[in-house]
Amino acid sequence: MSGMDPTRIAGVMALDRLVHEPARLLILAVLANAKEVEFGFLERVSGLSKGNLSSHMSKLEAGGLIEVKKSFRGKRPLTELRITATGRKALADYRQSLAMVVQELPAPGTAAKRK
């Protein structure tokens, strides 16, 4: 690398990886703007497959960032998700950390040139 100060970009490695993964970030962002969301709605807005969405939901649930409620609507299974207080805090902290990382990144074309 050029003469870039590594401490300026060290924050990238400190980002919460549970939140930082794009699919999980999308799930949290959707849930943060609703009281509860049905699995089918989240599947449609995210474009994720059922299996992929379920996998990411499991990781978020294990981390305490979301709650998953399974029930039935008539005879059909119904899965509803909601973000927890821990999830809201993790998302807010992530946004703040990401903003700080972006602020510390050098602007394109301003990095020192190699000689």
QUITAKA-V701504 format. One record per backbone hydrogen bond with DSSP energy under -1.0 kcal/mol. NH is the residue of the N-H (numbers start at 0). CO is the residue of the C=O. Records with the same first field share a line. If there is no record, write none. Layout:
NH: CO  CO
//
This chain:
7: 4
11: 8
14: 11
19: 15
20: 16
24: 20
25: 21
26: 22
27: 23
28: 24
29: 25
30: 26
31: 27
32: 29
33: 30
36: 80
38: 78
41: 37
42: 38
43: 39
44: 40
45: 41
46: 42
52: 48
53: 49
54: 50
55: 51
56: 52
57: 53
58: 54
59: 55
60: 56
61: 57
62: 58
63: 60
64: 59
66: 81
68: 79
70: 77
72: 75
75: 72
77: 70
79: 68
80: 36
81: 66
83: 64
87: 83
88: 84
89: 85
90: 86
91: 87
92: 88
93: 89
94: 90
95: 91
96: 92
97: 93
98: 94
99: 95
100: 96
101: 97
102: 98
103: 99
104: 100
109: 106
//
